[in-house]
Amino acid sequence: MPSPPSPDPALPAPQADAPSWLRGLAECAVRAVHPDSLLPGELPAPPAGRTLVVGAGKAAAAMAAALERAWRAHQPEAPLEGLVVTRYGHGPQGPGAACRRIEVLEAAHPMPDGLSEQAARRMLAAVAGLCEDDLVIALVSGGGSALMSLPAEGIELAEKQAINRALLRCGAPIREINTVRRHLSAIKGGRLAAAAHPARVLTWLISDVPGDDPTLVASGPTLPDATSPLDALAILERHAIEIPEAVRRHLEADTRAPALGDPGFARDRSRVLARACDALEAARAAAEDAGVEVRLLGDDLEGEARELGRAQGRLALSSQLGLERPLLLLSGGETSVTVIGDGRGGRNVEYLLGLFEALEGAPGILALAIDTDGIDGSEDNAGALFTPDDWGRAEASGLDPRDYLARNDAYSFFDALDRLIVTGPTRTNVNDFRAILVLPRTP
């Protein structure tokens, strides 16, 4: 395997430059879940037949590159082939990062496009006709649902796109969104693995879903499903989403994906390589080494982004009472945004603006929130941060957080304050990373 990454340099005490300290903490968290250091220490032994790699997600290309490097180093004569699909701009980058044996495709996210459909068709074709002596290694990470999108028979891609767009705008949790995606798909919900059988399928995952259920990551293309088409129909009706007639007929037919306990999956195995808690634990260790008290609020928090921000703002204020040394409040998960305005911004800046509003410039409290994949929603930023001084700066510039929240325009608010965090694609994805630094009040 590649040599492990060098240990992160110790973070200094946060009081000297708290915004830079928070940025360094976030970088430490993201490095801890990058594919370069995640692949298992032992590669599977080459099978008697072929070894085929497939995969989808924002981390899929980096996972493929890491796998190739390890394969060449430890079993260079063994054949390896395949293809993965990632988001535009999330392909391998840097010296030696390019894949030689595994083809890397790119497609659209969060809304699938024609290349998403082409990628799915090519993967199904690649696994067709395999035998028991063959091995499929599936590299799956968040974002794979959109990047590998093949509608079920009788459903048009445009219909899937419209439903996906409505689900994202209505604030539905990711578990519900992926349930619908699985049952409108010809490749998700274990169907890719079923097409590969009787070959053995080994799935490696980087989880971006609260609770880290492997069947939910990228809507589980290689794992059997615990839900039904009627569950998907109920979700669409509960959120009052318009259901095209072809989609309704398909769901009411109750044609099941491979279910849990399906004997065809008996030889398959899956392993989650990284999750939100791993990023949070790396940040916790770095902060404690710097003398900061740390409180983990959870790695699977969901709900409306702005409301979580407001709640955590109130917690930060109450935690500051009697505080004797810096306190860090850490959390992860995946919030949602009910879109009611026409502004710009993903869930992390919406969370942060709700928090900013609740704090009203309280001295000694600053915060950062990013998506670990480097893209918050569909904008160019990973997230943002703010300090107590930004409240006065906002007032002086006529920036009212309530107005920006009403328009779902948190991106523009933090852009005006020059507080957006722009990292570019990180090529991993364990979802949200949120950090609130609470400093003791000075007399």
Secondary structure, DSSP 8 states (H G I E B T S, - for coil): -------------TTSSHHHHHHHHHHHHHHHT-GGGTS-SS-----SS-EEEEEESTTHHHHHHHHHHHHHHH-TTS--EEEEEEETT-S--STT-S-SSEEEEEE-SSS--HHHHHHHHHHHHHHTT--TT-EEEEEEETTHHHHS--B-TT--HHHHHHHHHHHHHHT--HHHHHHHHHHTBSSTTTHHHHHHTTSEEEEEEE--STT--GGGGGG-TTS-BS--HHHHHHHHHHTT----HHHHHHHHTT----BTT-GGGTT-EEEEEE-HHHHHHHHHHHHHHTT-EEEE--S-B-SBHHHHHHHHHHHHHHHTTT--S-EEEEEEE--B----SS----HHHHHHHHHHHHHTT-TTEEEEEEETTS-STTSS-SEEEE-THHHHHHHHTT--HHHHHHTT-HHHHHHHTT-EE-----S----EEEEEEE-----
